[in-house]
Amino acid sequence: MKLFKKIFQIVVWVIAIGTLGVVFAFVQEKEEEQLCSKVNIDIERNPLQENFFVEENAIRTLIAQKFGQIENAPLKDIDVNTLERIMYSNPWVQKADVYLSIDGITNIEIIQRNPLLRIINKNGLSYYIDSNGKLMPWSPDFTARTIIATGNISETFETWKSSTIEEIINNDTLKTQTYLDDLYMMTKFILADGFWSAFVEQIYLNNKDEIELVPKVGNHKIIFGDLQNMEEKFWKLKVFYKEGLNYTGWDNYDTLNLKYNNQVVCTKKKLKSTSNNQ
């Protein structure tokens, strides 16, 4: 009796395994025959930015040019790794994920890069540094609302596009060759503070390689110098604005100099001389 029961269990298992094998083979055959019914493209952008560097139509055009037709193509012929590499050929794509759904849909999820600072070098060439400290090209279609850095900046996008700000910071040789890391670090500090992000319009690198700030309010310039004691300099400047200029007037000074320790050196505007013609 026990032997018969054991034989019966073995037969049941063999039948079950055989049935599952047939089902899996059938499902696999159907999957191989299944066609792509639709391509969903989801683009994630920073909701605080009005930048549309990556658009759905541009992604569809890119796919058509470098991959070919996806809709109505067999799912087995759609290589998701190849599609992801194609997405990264768009210089404004930060991250891309491609996956296939069992209902025949090809899903493409993209995160757009977030420009933090726009560089306009001394030859008038523009590019951005994004929130991850990587250079990204300027777009002729969209101008991001960012802080702008201008002045004696010789760096070009082509020369520095393969270097990240983190690599520059950690490489003593690179640090002596560029001010991109200083401009980026200052921008991050400004944007992290509600007061300064609403106040600073532009960063300027003068011919002495000193950083100057151009405010949105007032007609004066701020000579910041280098980034040593950056937080302290910003703190004493904020105190001066709140406790000094609010009483003496925003239009009385031509220059605010932060290069000297523990003080803000102010230069008053020169009064225009007048003469009477007789």
C-alpha positions in Angstrom: 0.0 0.0 0.0 2.8 2.4 0.9 4.6 1.5 -2.3 1.5 2.2 -4.4 1.0 5.6 -2.6 4.6 6.6 -3.3 4.3 5.6 -7.0 1.1 7.6 -7.2 2.8 10.7 -5.8 5.6 10.4 -8.2 3.3 10.0 -11.1 1.3 13.2 -10.0 4.6 15.2 -9.7 5.7 14.0 -13.2 2.4 15.0 -14.7 2.5 18.4 -12.9 6.0 19.1 -14.0 5.2 18.1 -17.5 2.1 20.3 -17.5 4.0 23.3 -16.2 6.7 22.7 -18.9 4.0 22.8 -21.6 2.5 25.9 -20.1 5.8 27.7 -19.9 6.7 26.7 -23.4 3.3 28.0 -24.6 3.8 31.3 -22.7 7.3 31.8 -24.0 6.1 31.1 -27.6 3.3 33.7 -27.1 5.8 36.2 -25.7 8.1 35.7 -28.6 5.2 36.3 -31.0 3.8 39.3 -29.0 4.2 42.7 -30.6 4.9 46.0 -29.0 1.5 47.7 -28.7 2.7 51.1 -27.4 5.7 53.2 -26.3 5.2 55.1 -23.0 7.7 57.9 -22.4 7.8 59.5 -18.9 10.2 62.5 -18.4 10.9 63.6 -14.8 11.9 67.2 -14.4 12.6 69.5 -11.4 9.2 71.0 -10.6 10.9 74.2 -9.5 12.6 74.7 -12.9 10.9 75.7 -16.2 13.5 73.9 -18.3 12.4 71.4 -21.0 15.7 70.3 -22.4 14.3 66.8 -23.0 11.0 66.5 -24.9 9.0 63.5 -25.8 9.0 64.2 -29.5 12.8 64.5 -29.5 13.1 61.2 -27.7 10.8 59.5 -30.3 12.9 61.0 -33.1 16.1 59.8 -31.5 14.7 56.2 -31.2 13.5 56.3 -34.9 17.0 57.4 -36.0 19.1 55.1 -33.9 16.9 52.1 -33.2 14.1 52.0 -35.7 10.4 51.3 -35.4 9.3 50.0 -32.0 5.5 49.9 -32.3 4.3 46.6 -33.8 7.9 45.2 -33.5 8.2 41.8 -31.8 9.1 42.2 -28.1 11.9 39.7 -28.5 13.6 42.1 -30.9 13.5 45.1 -28.6 16.8 45.3 -26.7 16.3 47.4 -23.6 20.0 47.9 -23.0 20.5 49.3 -26.5 17.6 51.6 -26.0 19.0 52.9 -22.7 22.3 53.6 -24.4 20.5 55.6 -27.1 18.7 57.6 -24.4 22.1 58.5 -22.9 23.3 59.9 -26.2 21.0 62.8 -25.5 23.3 65.2 -23.5 20.5 66.4 -21.3 19.4 63.0 -20.0 20.7 62.2 -16.5 19.1 58.8 -16.0 17.2 56.4 -18.3 15.3 53.1 -17.5 13.7 51.0 -20.2 11.6 48.0 -19.5 8.9 45.9 -21.2 5.4 45.2 -19.7 3.6 41.9 -20.1 0.9 43.7 -22.0 3.3 44.6 -24.8 4.1 48.1 -23.8 7.7 49.5 -23.9 8.2 51.9 -21.0 10.9 54.6 -21.1 11.5 56.6 -17.9 13.9 59.5 -18.1 15.2 62.0 -15.5 16.3 65.3 -17.0 19.5 66.9 -15.9 19.1 70.0 -13.7 21.2 73.0 -14.8 22.6 74.9 -11.8 24.9 77.5 -13.3 25.3 79.0 -16.8 28.9 79.8 -17.8 29.5 82.4 -20.5 33.2 82.4 -21.1 35.2 85.4 -22.3 34.7 84.4 -25.9 30.9 84.4 -25.4 30.5 80.6 -25.5 27.9 79.2 -23.2 27.4 75.9 -21.3 25.9 74.8 -18.0 27.1 73.0 -14.9 24.3 70.7 -13.6 23.3 69.8 -10.0 25.7 66.8 -10.0 28.7 69.0 -10.9 28.9 67.8 -14.5 29.2 70.1 -17.6 26.2 70.1 -20.0 25.9 71.9 -23.3 24.0 75.0 -23.9 20.7 74.5 -25.7 19.7 76.8 -28.5 16.0 75.9 -27.8 15.7 76.7 -24.1 17.5 79.1 -21.8 17.5 77.9 -18.2 16.8 80.4 -15.4 20.0 80.0 -13.5 22.7 82.1 -12.0 25.1 83.3 -14.7 28.9 83.4 -14.4 30.8 85.7 -16.8 34.1 87.6 -17.0 37.6 86.2 -17.3 36.6 82.6 -17.8 38.7 80.9 -20.4 37.4 77.3 -19.9 35.4 75.9 -22.9 32.9 73.1 -22.8 34.8 70.8 -25.2 38.0 71.1 -23.0 36.3 70.4 -19.7 33.2 68.3 -20.5 34.9 65.0 -19.4 35.8 66.4 -16.0 33.4 66.6 -13.1 33.6 69.2 -10.3 34.3 66.5 -7.8 37.3 65.3 -9.8 38.6 68.9 -10.0 38.2 69.4 -6.3 40.1 66.2 -5.5 42.9 66.8 -8.0 45.4 69.4 -7.0 46.7 69.8 -10.6 43.2 70.4 -12.1 42.4 72.9 -9.3 45.2 75.1 -10.5 43.9 75.1 -14.0 40.3 76.2 -13.6 37.9 78.3 -11.5 34.9 76.1 -12.4 35.0 74.4 -9.0 34.9 77.8 -7.2 32.1 79.1 -9.3 30.1 75.9 -8.8 30.7 75.8 -5.0 29.6 79.4 -4.6 26.5 78.8 -6.7 25.5 75.9 -4.5 25.9 78.0 -1.4 23.9 80.8 -2.9 21.0 78.6 -4.0 20.9 76.8 -0.6 20.1 80.2 1.1 16.7 81.8 0.4 18.1 85.3 0.9 21.1 84.9 -1.4 19.2 83.0 -4.1 16.7 85.9 -4.3 19.5 88.5 -4.2 22.4 87.4 -6.4 21.9 87.7 -10.2 25.4 87.1 -11.5 28.9 85.9 -10.6 31.8 87.7 -12.3 35.4 86.7 -12.5 37.5 89.9 -12.9 40.9 90.3 -14.5 42.6 89.7 -11.1 40.9 86.4 -10.9 38.8 87.7 -8.0 35.1 86.8 -7.7 32.6 89.6 -7.8 28.9 89.4 -7.2 26.3 91.4 -9.1 23.1 91.9 -7.0 19.6 92.2 -8.3 19.0 95.2 -6.1 21.3 98.3 -6.1 23.9 99.6 -8.5 26.9 98.5 -6.6 29.3 95.6 -7.1 30.5 93.2 -4.4 34.2 92.2 -4.5 34.2 88.8 -2.9 37.8 87.7 -3.5 38.5 84.0 -3.3 36.4 81.3 -1.5 38.4 81.3 1.7 36.0 81.9 4.6 33.1 81.9 2.2 30.4 81.4 4.8 31.8 84.1 7.0 32.0 86.6 4.2 28.4 85.9 3.2 27.3 86.2 6.9 29.0 89.6 7.4 27.6 90.9 4.1 24.1 89.8 5.1 24.5 91.6 8.4 25.7 94.7 6.6 22.7 94.7 4.3 20.2 94.3 7.1 21.8 96.6 9.6 23.8 99.0 7.4 22.4 99.7 4.0 18.8 99.7 5.2 19.7 102.9 7.1 22.4 104.5 4.9 20.7 103.8 1.6 21.3 101.2 -1.2 22.4 103.7 -3.8 25.1 105.5 -1.8 27.9 103.0 -2.4 29.8 102.0 -5.6 31.7 99.0 -4.2 31.4 96.6 -1.2 34.7 94.8 -0.6 34.8 91.6 1.4 38.4 90.7 1.0 39.5 92.0 4.3 39.1 90.1 7.5 36.0 90.8 9.7 34.9 93.9 7.8 33.0 95.2 4.8 35.0 98.0 3.2 32.6 100.4 1.4 33.5 102.9 -1.4 31.0 105.7 -1.8 29.9 106.8 -5.2 31.6 109.8 -6.5 29.3 112.8 -6.9 29.1 114.2 -10.4 30.5 117.7 -10.6 28.2 120.4 -12.1 29.2 123.6 -13.7 27.1 126.6 -14.8 27.7 128.0 -18.3 27.6 131.8 -18.3 
